[in-house]
Amino acid sequence: MVDFIIRNDPEGYFKFGALQSREGKALLKEHGILQTDLDTLIMIEDGKVFTHSTAGLKIYQHLSGWWSILYDFIVVPQFIRDPVYVLCAKYRYKIFGRQDTCRVPTSEEQARFI
């Protein structure tokens, strides 16, 4: 997901962090997110925490190209969107494939990681 966002976020809107890192743990604590609630995508924007399908759609909202159109699905009630999100997350490697190694950020991308 990080690679996809970097490729489609030329303005550098997003910053990334590992939830297990010192900085990530501090952000979780600051926003009242329990360490046991880490089975989803988490986006923090303007002090608000978004998870599951809402986080994904908020990300699409800020991406370049036609991706921002996907944000329009925010009108679908969350109780419908979230099960679809969970299903996609469960099969994401079958759908999108899996990398054997982690991507090493370029020197320009390093500033986007906390």
A tleap script that builds the chain and sets N, CA, C and O, in Angstrom:
source leaprc.protein.ff14SB
mol = sequence {
  NMET VAL ASP PHE ILE ILE ARG ASN ASP PRO
  GLU GLY TYR PHE LYS PHE GLY ALA LEU GLN
  SER ARG GLU GLY LYS ALA LEU LEU LYS GLU
  HIE GLY ILE LEU GLN THR ASP LEU ASP THR
  LEU ILE MET ILE GLU ASP GLY LYS VAL PHE
  THR HIE SER THR ALA GLY LEU LYS ILE TYR
  GLN HIE LEU SER GLY TRP TRP SER ILE LEU
  TYR ASP PHE ILE VAL VAL PRO GLN PHE ILE
  ARG ASP PRO VAL TYR VAL LEU CYS ALA LYS
  TYR ARG TYR LYS ILE PHE GLY ARG GLN ASP
  THR CYS ARG VAL PRO THR SER GLU GLU GLN
  ALA ARG PHE CILE
}
set mol.1.N position { 0.822 -1.191 0.000 }
set mol.1.CA position { 0.000 0.000 0.000 }
set mol.1.C position { 0.868 1.257 0.000 }
set mol.1.O position { 0.549 2.237 -0.673 }
set mol.2.N position { 1.955 1.227 0.749 }
set mol.2.CA position { 2.852 2.393 0.817 }
set mol.2.C position { 3.414 2.704 -0.573 }
set mol.2.O position { 3.443 3.862 -0.988 }
set mol.3.N position { 3.855 1.678 -1.284 }
set mol.3.CA position { 4.385 1.891 -2.636 }
set mol.3.C position { 3.339 2.532 -3.534 }
set mol.3.O position { 3.639 3.473 -4.269 }
set mol.4.N position { 2.112 2.026 -3.475 }
set mol.4.CA position { 1.018 2.563 -4.280 }
set mol.4.C position { 0.781 4.041 -3.959 }
set mol.4.O position { 0.631 4.862 -4.864 }
set mol.5.N position { 0.748 4.367 -2.689 }
set mol.5.CA position { 0.502 5.760 -2.287 }
set mol.5.C position { 1.643 6.651 -2.749 }
set mol.5.O position { 1.401 7.730 -3.289 }
set mol.6.N position { 2.876 6.221 -2.548 }
set mol.6.CA position { 4.023 7.032 -2.980 }
set mol.6.C position { 3.961 7.302 -4.480 }
set mol.6.O position { 4.195 8.427 -4.922 }
set mol.7.N position { 3.649 6.280 -5.255 }
set mol.7.CA position { 3.572 6.449 -6.720 }
set mol.7.C position { 2.483 7.431 -7.137 }
set mol.7.O position { 2.620 8.116 -8.150 }
set mol.8.N position { 1.401 7.503 -6.360 }
set mol.8.CA position { 0.247 8.311 -6.743 }
set mol.8.C position { 0.058 9.560 -5.891 }
set mol.8.O position { -0.998 10.191 -5.929 }
set mol.9.N position { 1.071 9.908 -5.132 }
set mol.9.CA position { 1.042 11.100 -4.278 }
set mol.9.C position { 2.257 11.973 -4.581 }
set mol.9.O position { 3.147 12.115 -3.742 }
set mol.10.N position { 2.295 12.562 -5.788 }
set mol.10.CA position { 3.477 13.339 -6.172 }
set mol.10.C position { 3.688 14.590 -5.325 }
set mol.10.O position { 4.803 15.108 -5.259 }
set mol.11.N position { 2.644 15.076 -4.684 }
set mol.11.CA position { 2.768 16.269 -3.835 }
set mol.11.C position { 3.370 15.938 -2.474 }
set mol.11.O position { 3.765 16.843 -1.739 }
set mol.12.N position { 3.444 14.657 -2.129 }
set mol.12.CA position { 4.010 14.257 -0.841 }
set mol.12.C position { 3.104 14.569 0.335 }
set mol.12.O position { 3.590 14.904 1.415 }
set mol.13.N position { 1.789 14.466 0.143 }
set mol.13.CA position { 0.823 14.749 1.207 }
set mol.13.C position { 0.985 13.798 2.384 }
set mol.13.O position { 0.892 14.207 3.542 }
set mol.14.N position { 1.230 12.513 2.077 }
set mol.14.CA position { 1.249 11.497 3.121 }
set mol.14.C position { 2.635 11.254 3.691 }
set mol.14.O position { 3.644 11.329 2.989 }
set mol.15.N position { 2.655 10.958 4.998 }
set mol.15.CA position { 3.847 10.502 5.686 }
set mol.15.C position { 3.502 9.118 6.248 }
set mol.15.O position { 2.343 8.829 6.547 }
set mol.16.N position { 4.511 8.283 6.383 }
set mol.16.CA position { 4.296 6.898 6.774 }
set mol.16.C position { 5.092 6.553 8.019 }
set mol.16.O position { 6.169 7.098 8.266 }
set mol.17.N position { 4.538 5.640 8.791 }
set mol.17.CA position { 5.253 5.185 9.971 }
set mol.17.C position { 4.844 3.772 10.326 }
set mol.17.O position { 3.695 3.375 10.134 }
set mol.18.N position { 5.782 3.029 10.836 }
set mol.18.CA position { 5.487 1.684 11.327 }
set mol.18.C position { 4.816 1.810 12.681 }
set mol.18.O position { 5.306 2.523 13.556 }
set mol.19.N position { 3.714 1.132 12.856 }
set mol.19.CA position { 2.974 1.243 14.112 }
set mol.19.C position { 3.760 0.668 15.280 }
set mol.19.O position { 3.492 1.002 16.434 }
set mol.20.N position { 4.735 -0.200 14.987 }
set mol.20.CA position { 5.538 -0.809 16.042 }
set mol.20.C position { 6.735 0.061 16.434 }
set mol.20.O position { 7.401 -0.225 17.429 }
set mol.21.N position { 7.014 1.111 15.673 }
set mol.21.CA position { 8.161 1.969 15.971 }
set mol.21.C position { 7.860 2.859 17.178 }
set mol.21.O position { 6.709 2.997 17.592 }
set mol.22.N position { 8.902 3.453 17.729 }
set mol.22.CA position { 8.741 4.365 18.868 }
set mol.22.C position { 7.797 5.512 18.506 }
set mol.22.O position { 6.899 5.857 19.275 }
set mol.23.N position { 8.012 6.102 17.315 }
set mol.23.CA position { 7.180 7.219 16.862 }
set mol.23.C position { 5.744 6.762 16.608 }
set mol.23.O position { 4.785 7.455 16.949 }
set mol.24.N position { 5.617 5.585 16.003 }
set mol.24.CA position { 4.289 5.036 15.736 }
set mol.24.C position { 3.527 4.776 17.020 }
set mol.24.O position { 2.347 5.111 17.125 }
set mol.25.N position { 4.194 4.181 17.997 }
set mol.25.CA position { 3.555 3.929 19.288 }
set mol.25.C position { 3.144 5.221 19.972 }
set mol.25.O position { 2.092 5.279 20.609 }
set mol.26.N position { 3.968 6.264 19.845 }
set mol.26.CA position { 3.635 7.561 20.438 }
set mol.26.C position { 2.382 8.150 19.783 }
set mol.26.O position { 1.518 8.694 20.471 }
set mol.27.N position { 2.287 8.043 18.466 }
set mol.27.CA position { 1.090 8.537 17.767 }
set mol.27.C position { -0.153 7.766 18.188 }
set mol.27.O position { -1.212 8.356 18.401 }
set mol.28.N position { -0.024 6.442 18.307 }
set mol.28.CA position { -1.160 5.634 18.736 }
set mol.28.C position { -1.627 6.067 20.122 }
set mol.28.O position { -2.823 6.236 20.358 }
set mol.29.N position { -0.689 6.243 21.024 }
set mol.29.CA position { -1.027 6.657 22.385 }
set mol.29.C position { -1.676 8.043 22.379 }
set mol.29.O position { -2.686 8.268 23.046 }
set mol.30.N position { -1.088 8.960 21.626 }
set mol.30.CA position { -1.604 10.328 21.549 }
set mol.30.C position { -3.056 10.369 21.073 }
set mol.30.O position { -3.832 11.221 21.507 }
set mol.31.N position { -3.418 9.450 20.184 }
set mol.31.CA position { -4.761 9.450 19.615 }
set mol.31.C position { -5.675 8.385 20.222 }
set mol.31.O position { -6.766 8.134 19.711 }
set mol.32.N position { -5.228 7.762 21.310 }
set mol.32.CA position { -6.056 6.809 22.033 }
set mol.32.C position { -6.349 5.525 21.281 }
set mol.32.O position { -7.412 4.930 21.457 }
set mol.33.N position { -5.417 5.093 20.447 }
set mol.33.CA position { -5.591 3.857 19.691 }
set mol.33.C position { -4.878 2.740 20.453 }
set mol.33.O position { -3.684 2.840 20.738 }
set mol.34.N position { -5.607 1.688 20.778 }
set mol.34.CA position { -5.028 0.582 21.527 }
set mol.34.C position { -4.110 -0.248 20.641 }
set mol.34.O position { -4.375 -0.418 19.451 }
set mol.35.N position { -3.040 -0.759 21.217 }
set mol.35.CA position { -2.097 -1.616 20.492 }
set mol.35.C position { -2.773 -2.886 19.973 }
set mol.35.O position { -2.252 -3.536 19.067 }
set mol.36.N position { -3.918 -3.240 20.535 }
set mol.36.CA position { -4.633 -4.443 20.097 }
set mol.36.C position { -5.512 -4.170 18.877 }
set mol.36.O position { -6.055 -5.110 18.297 }
set mol.37.N position { -5.667 -2.907 18.473 }
set mol.37.CA position { -6.535 -2.527 17.352 }
set mol.37.C position { -5.749 -2.284 16.072 }
set mol.37.O position { -6.093 -1.385 15.305 }
set mol.38.N position { -4.706 -3.059 15.825 }
set mol.38.CA position { -3.809 -2.777 14.711 }
set mol.38.C position { -4.026 -3.699 13.513 }
set mol.38.O position { -3.093 -3.939 12.747 }
set mol.39.N position { -5.225 -4.213 13.343 }
set mol.39.CA position { -5.481 -5.107 12.223 }
set mol.39.C position { -6.065 -4.351 11.026 }
set mol.39.O position { -6.777 -4.939 10.211 }
set mol.40.N position { -5.774 -3.075 10.918 }
set mol.40.CA position { -6.343 -2.264 9.853 }
set mol.40.C position { -5.404 -1.137 9.460 }
set mol.40.O position { -4.397 -0.876 10.118 }
set mol.41.N position { -5.758 -0.490 8.388 }
set mol.41.CA position { -5.087 0.715 7.941 }
set mol.41.C position { -5.506 1.848 8.878 }
set mol.41.O position { -6.683 1.982 9.212 }
set mol.42.N position { -4.548 2.651 9.293 }
set mol.42.CA position { -4.857 3.786 10.162 }
set mol.42.C position { -4.354 5.048 9.493 }
set mol.42.O position { -3.205 5.119 9.060 }
set mol.43.N position { -5.227 6.048 9.412 }
set mol.43.CA position { -4.859 7.348 8.858 }
set mol.43.C position { -5.225 8.405 9.873 }
set mol.43.O position { -6.336 8.421 10.403 }
set mol.44.N position { -4.277 9.291 10.140 }
set mol.44.CA position { -4.527 10.409 11.046 }
set mol.44.C position { -4.433 11.676 10.213 }
set mol.44.O position { -3.414 11.944 9.577 }
set mol.45.N position { -5.518 12.454 10.227 }
set mol.45.CA position { -5.564 13.689 9.451 }
set mol.45.C position { -6.240 14.761 10.295 }
set mol.45.O position { -7.347 14.563 10.795 }
set mol.46.N position { -5.575 15.885 10.447 }
set mol.46.CA position { -6.117 17.006 11.229 }
set mol.46.C position { -6.568 16.573 12.616 }
set mol.46.O position { -7.588 17.037 13.125 }
set mol.47.N position { -5.786 15.667 13.226 }
set mol.47.CA position { -6.086 15.222 14.576 }
set mol.47.C position { -7.189 14.187 14.684 }
set mol.47.O position { -7.523 13.763 15.790 }
set mol.48.N position { -7.764 13.768 13.562 }
set mol.48.CA position { -8.818 12.757 13.571 }
set mol.48.C position { -8.252 11.438 13.074 }
set mol.48.O position { -7.408 11.406 12.179 }
set mol.49.N position { -8.729 10.347 13.670 }
set mol.49.CA position { -8.266 9.004 13.321 }
set mol.49.C position { -9.306 8.335 12.431 }
set mol.49.O position { -10.497 8.324 12.743 }
set mol.50.N position { -8.837 7.780 11.324 }
set mol.50.CA position { -9.692 7.039 10.404 }
set mol.50.C position { -9.127 5.633 10.252 }
set mol.50.O position { -7.911 5.450 10.188 }
set mol.51.N position { -10.013 4.644 10.194 }
set mol.51.CA position { -9.586 3.262 10.030 }
set mol.51.C position { -10.437 2.580 8.960 }
set mol.51.O position { -11.413 3.143 8.463 }
set mol.52.N position { -10.047 1.375 8.627 }
set mol.52.CA position { -10.772 0.516 7.691 }
set mol.52.C position { -11.081 1.244 6.384 }
set mol.52.O position { -10.216 1.917 5.823 }
set mol.53.N position { -12.319 1.108 5.903 }
set mol.53.CA position { -12.672 1.661 4.594 }
set mol.53.C position { -12.605 3.182 4.572 }
set mol.53.O position { -12.273 3.774 3.545 }
set mol.54.N position { -12.913 3.811 5.685 }
set mol.54.CA position { -12.872 5.278 5.710 }
set mol.54.C position { -11.443 5.766 5.509 }
set mol.54.O position { -11.225 6.740 4.788 }
set mol.55.N position { -10.469 5.112 6.128 }
set mol.55.CA position { -9.064 5.479 5.934 }
set mol.55.C position { -8.663 5.308 4.476 }
set mol.55.O position { -8.017 6.182 3.899 }
set mol.56.N position { -9.044 4.188 3.885 }
set mol.56.CA position { -8.714 3.943 2.487 }
set mol.56.C position { -9.314 4.995 1.569 }
set mol.56.O position { -8.639 5.497 0.669 }
set mol.57.N position { -10.570 5.328 1.791 }
set mol.57.CA position { -11.226 6.322 0.940 }
set mol.57.C position { -10.627 7.709 1.140 }
set mol.57.O position { -10.479 8.464 0.180 }
set mol.58.N position { -10.284 8.047 2.377 }
set mol.58.CA position { -9.636 9.347 2.635 }
set mol.58.C position { -8.292 9.421 1.916 }
set mol.58.O position { -7.901 10.486 1.438 }
set mol.59.N position { -7.595 8.310 1.840 }
set mol.59.CA position { -6.323 8.285 1.111 }
set mol.59.C position { -6.581 8.537 -0.370 }
set mol.59.O position { -5.915 9.372 -0.981 }
set mol.60.N position { -7.548 7.817 -0.953 }
set mol.60.CA position { -7.866 8.030 -2.365 }
set mol.60.C position { -8.211 9.490 -2.655 }
set mol.60.O position { -7.883 10.010 -3.722 }
set mol.61.N position { -8.860 10.134 -1.722 }
set mol.61.CA position { -9.263 11.533 -1.901 }
set mol.61.C position { -8.078 12.437 -2.229 }
set mol.61.O position { -8.232 13.421 -2.952 }
set mol.62.N position { -6.909 12.113 -1.708 }
set mol.62.CA position { -5.732 12.967 -1.866 }
set mol.62.C position { -4.766 12.510 -2.963 }
set mol.62.O position { -3.741 13.153 -3.184 }
set mol.63.N position { -5.079 11.412 -3.650 }
set mol.63.CA position { -4.168 10.910 -4.667 }
set mol.63.C position { -4.392 11.600 -6.010 }
set mol.63.O position { -5.463 12.146 -6.275 }
set mol.64.N position { -3.378 11.564 -6.833 }
set mol.64.CA position { -3.470 12.191 -8.154 }
set mol.64.C position { -4.227 11.292 -9.125 }
set mol.64.O position { -4.484 10.121 -8.845 }
set mol.65.N position { -4.572 11.861 -10.260 }
set mol.65.CA position { -5.251 11.105 -11.294 }
set mol.65.C position { -6.684 10.785 -10.930 }
set mol.65.O position { -7.317 11.487 -10.142 }
set mol.66.N position { -7.176 9.723 -11.512 }
set mol.66.CA position { -8.574 9.363 -11.313 }
set mol.66.C position { -8.850 8.694 -9.973 }
set mol.66.O position { -10.011 8.471 -9.632 }
set mol.67.N position { -7.822 8.373 -9.212 }
set mol.67.CA position { -8.003 7.695 -7.920 }
set mol.67.C position { -8.914 8.466 -6.984 }
set mol.67.O position { -9.655 7.869 -6.204 }
set mol.68.N position { -8.864 9.798 -7.056 }
set mol.68.CA position { -9.670 10.608 -6.128 }
set mol.68.C position { -11.172 10.386 -6.314 }
set mol.68.O position { -11.954 10.656 -5.403 }
set mol.69.N position { -11.576 9.900 -7.480 }
set mol.69.CA position { -12.999 9.620 -7.724 }
set mol.69.C position { -13.512 8.554 -6.757 }
set mol.69.O position { -14.685 8.564 -6.385 }
set mol.70.N position { -12.637 7.636 -6.351 }
set mol.70.CA position { -13.056 6.558 -5.457 }
set mol.70.C position { -13.541 7.077 -4.105 }
set mol.70.O position { -14.275 6.390 -3.394 }
set mol.71.N position { -13.128 8.289 -3.759 }
set mol.71.CA position { -13.602 8.868 -2.492 }
set mol.71.C position { -15.124 8.997 -2.485 }
set mol.71.O position { -15.733 9.017 -1.415 }
set mol.72.N position { -15.735 9.083 -3.641 }
set mol.72.CA position { -17.194 9.215 -3.715 }
set mol.72.C position { -17.915 8.053 -3.034 }
set mol.72.O position { -19.082 8.187 -2.666 }
set mol.73.N position { -17.237 6.913 -2.861 }
set mol.73.CA position { -17.854 5.782 -2.166 }
set mol.73.C position { -18.053 6.052 -0.678 }
set mol.73.O position { -18.623 5.220 0.028 }
set mol.74.N position { -17.598 7.188 -0.201 }
set mol.74.CA position { -17.794 7.559 1.206 }
set mol.74.C position { -19.289 7.667 1.522 }
set mol.74.O position { -19.679 7.578 2.687 }
set mol.75.N position { -20.131 7.857 0.497 }
set mol.75.CA position { -21.577 7.962 0.719 }
set mol.75.C position { -22.199 6.608 1.066 }
set mol.75.O position { -23.293 6.553 1.627 }
set mol.76.N position { -21.507 5.523 0.735 }
set mol.76.CA position { -21.986 4.190 1.104 }
set mol.76.C position { -21.812 4.052 2.612 }
set mol.76.O position { -20.737 4.346 3.134 }
set mol.77.N position { -22.837 3.615 3.315 }
set mol.77.CA position { -22.725 3.505 4.779 }
set mol.77.C position { -21.540 2.626 5.200 }
set mol.77.O position { -21.224 1.623 4.560 }
set mol.78.N position { -20.910 3.030 6.276 }
set mol.78.CA position { -19.719 2.335 6.757 }
set mol.78.C position { -19.992 0.872 7.080 }
set mol.78.O position { -19.114 0.031 6.885 }
set mol.79.N position { -21.187 0.546 7.569 }
set mol.79.CA position { -21.485 -0.842 7.907 }
set mol.79.C position { -21.530 -1.735 6.666 }
set mol.79.O position { -21.483 -2.960 6.783 }
set mol.80.N position { -21.620 -1.136 5.491 }
set mol.80.CA position { -21.531 -1.887 4.236 }
set mol.80.C position { -20.088 -1.873 3.729 }
set mol.80.O position { -19.574 -2.899 3.283 }
set mol.81.N position { -19.435 -0.705 3.799 }
set mol.81.CA position { -18.068 -0.564 3.279 }
set mol.81.C position { -17.055 -1.407 4.043 }
set mol.81.O position { -16.203 -2.053 3.434 }
set mol.82.N position { -17.141 -1.406 5.369 }
set mol.82.CA position { -16.107 -2.073 6.167 }
set mol.82.C position { -16.008 -3.582 5.921 }
set mol.82.O position { -14.892 -4.092 5.828 }
set mol.83.N position { -17.119 -4.323 5.810 }
set mol.83.CA position { -16.972 -5.752 5.495 }
set mol.83.C position { -16.310 -5.985 4.129 }
set mol.83.O position { -15.555 -6.944 3.968 }
set mol.84.N position { -16.585 -5.124 3.156 }
set mol.84.CA position { -15.933 -5.240 1.847 }
set mol.84.C position { -14.437 -4.972 2.003 }
set mol.84.O position { -13.615 -5.666 1.405 }
set mol.85.N position { -14.086 -3.969 2.805 }
set mol.85.CA position { -12.683 -3.652 3.078 }
set mol.85.C position { -11.979 -4.859 3.714 }
set mol.85.O position { -10.887 -5.240 3.295 }
set mol.86.N position { -12.605 -5.443 4.713 }
set mol.86.CA position { -12.013 -6.590 5.425 }
set mol.86.C position { -11.821 -7.765 4.468 }
set mol.86.O position { -10.796 -8.444 4.525 }
set mol.87.N position { -12.785 -8.009 3.596 }
set mol.87.CA position { -12.677 -9.086 2.619 }
set mol.87.C position { -11.515 -8.837 1.655 }
set mol.87.O position { -10.732 -9.746 1.377 }
set mol.88.N position { -11.405 -7.620 1.151 }
set mol.88.CA position { -10.292 -7.276 0.253 }
set mol.88.C position { -8.953 -7.408 0.972 }
set mol.88.O position { -7.983 -7.906 0.402 }
set mol.89.N position { -8.903 -6.957 2.231 }
set mol.89.CA position { -7.660 -7.046 3.004 }
set mol.89.C position { -7.257 -8.506 3.210 }
set mol.89.O position { -6.072 -8.837 3.162 }
set mol.90.N position { -8.234 -9.369 3.437 }
set mol.90.CA position { -7.961 -10.783 3.656 }
set mol.90.C position { -7.318 -11.430 2.428 }
set mol.90.O position { -6.440 -12.283 2.559 }
set mol.91.N position { -7.751 -11.027 1.252 }
set mol.91.CA position { -7.266 -11.631 0.009 }
set mol.91.C position { -6.352 -10.717 -0.789 }
set mol.91.O position { -6.142 -10.950 -1.980 }
set mol.92.N position { -5.803 -9.683 -0.163 }
set mol.92.CA position { -5.013 -8.681 -0.892 }
set mol.92.C position { -3.812 -9.278 -1.611 }
set mol.92.O position { -3.478 -8.839 -2.712 }
set mol.93.N position { -3.162 -10.258 -1.021 }
set mol.93.CA position { -1.994 -10.842 -1.677 }
set mol.93.C position { -2.392 -11.659 -2.898 }
set mol.93.O position { -1.652 -11.706 -3.881 }
set mol.94.N position { -3.552 -12.301 -2.845 }
set mol.94.CA position { -4.033 -13.047 -4.010 }
set mol.94.C position { -4.467 -12.085 -5.117 }
set mol.94.O position { -4.299 -12.375 -6.301 }
set mol.95.N position { -5.023 -10.943 -4.724 }
set mol.95.CA position { -5.507 -9.961 -5.698 }
set mol.95.C position { -4.349 -9.158 -6.293 }
set mol.95.O position { -4.245 -9.020 -7.512 }
set mol.96.N position { -3.484 -8.634 -5.432 }
set mol.96.CA position { -2.447 -7.698 -5.865 }
set mol.96.C position { -1.054 -8.297 -5.926 }
set mol.96.O position { -0.132 -7.657 -6.430 }
set mol.97.N position { -0.883 -9.515 -5.422 }
set mol.97.CA position { 0.440 -10.119 -5.396 }
set mol.97.C position { 1.189 -9.732 -4.132 }
set mol.97.O position { 0.753 -8.878 -3.359 }
set mol.98.N position { 2.325 -10.383 -3.947 }
set mol.98.CA position { 3.114 -10.158 -2.735 }
set mol.98.C position { 4.564 -9.962 -3.124 }
set mol.98.O position { 5.087 -10.663 -3.990 }
set mol.99.N position { 5.206 -9.008 -2.482 }
set mol.99.CA position { 6.629 -8.745 -2.706 }
set mol.99.C position { 7.446 -9.649 -1.786 }
set mol.99.O position { 7.051 -9.914 -0.651 }
set mol.100.N position { 8.581 -10.117 -2.283 }
set mol.100.CA position { 9.465 -10.947 -1.466 }
set mol.100.C position { 10.316 -10.121 -0.510 }
set mol.100.O position { 10.759 -10.611 0.529 }
set mol.101.N position { 10.536 -8.863 -0.875 }
set mol.101.CA position { 11.351 -7.989 -0.030 }
set mol.101.C position { 10.644 -6.660 0.174 }
set mol.101.O position { 9.788 -6.266 -0.618 }
set mol.102.N position { 11.012 -5.983 1.238 }
set mol.102.CA position { 10.473 -4.657 1.492 }
set mol.102.C position { 11.188 -3.647 0.606 }
set mol.102.O position { 12.374 -3.794 0.312 }
set mol.103.N position { 10.479 -2.654 0.197 }
set mol.103.CA position { 11.033 -1.603 -0.654 }
set mol.103.C position { 11.871 -0.668 0.210 }
set mol.103.O position { 11.454 -0.273 1.299 }
set mol.104.N position { 13.036 -0.325 -0.279 }
set mol.104.CA position { 13.895 0.619 0.433 }
set mol.104.C position { 13.611 2.011 -0.135 }
set mol.104.O position { 13.747 2.225 -1.340 }
set mol.105.N position { 13.216 2.959 0.724 }
set mol.105.CA position { 12.903 4.303 0.226 }
set mol.105.C position { 14.139 4.987 -0.360 }
set mol.105.O position { 15.259 4.821 0.124 }
set mol.106.N position { 13.893 5.759 -1.417 }
set mol.106.CA position { 14.975 6.547 -2.002 }
set mol.106.C position { 15.306 7.679 -1.038 }
set mol.106.O position { 14.580 7.904 -0.070 }
set mol.107.N position { 16.394 8.387 -1.298 }
set mol.107.CA position { 16.773 9.508 -0.421 }
set mol.107.C position { 15.684 10.577 -0.415 }
set mol.107.O position { 15.445 11.206 0.615 }
set mol.108.N position { 15.016 10.792 -1.563 }
set mol.108.CA position { 13.933 11.789 -1.617 }
set mol.108.C position { 12.723 11.333 -0.799 }
set mol.108.O position { 12.018 12.157 -0.218 }
set mol.109.N position { 12.486 10.023 -0.756 }
set mol.109.CA position { 11.325 9.491 -0.041 }
set mol.109.C position { 11.567 9.390 1.466 }
set mol.109.O position { 10.609 9.311 2.235 }
set mol.110.N position { 12.813 9.390 1.895 }
set mol.110.CA position { 13.132 9.241 3.315 }
set mol.110.C position { 12.390 10.255 4.185 }
set mol.110.O position { 11.989 9.929 5.303 }
set mol.111.N position { 12.204 11.468 3.692 }
set mol.111.CA position { 11.539 12.523 4.468 }
set mol.111.C position { 10.062 12.207 4.700 }
set mol.111.O position { 9.423 12.830 5.548 }
set mol.112.N position { 9.524 11.259 3.965 }
set mol.112.CA position { 8.106 10.924 4.088 }
set mol.112.C position { 7.845 9.853 5.145 }
set mol.112.O position { 6.700 9.462 5.371 }
set mol.113.N position { 8.907 9.385 5.786 }
set mol.113.CA position { 8.782 8.350 6.809 }
set mol.113.C position { 9.126 8.924 8.168 }
set mol.113.O position { 10.119 9.634 8.324 }
set mol.114.N position { 8.287 8.605 9.158 }
set mol.114.CA position { 8.547 9.094 10.514 }
set mol.114.C position { 9.282 8.030 11.306 }
set mol.114.O position { 9.598 8.240 12.478 }
savepdb mol mol.pdb
quit
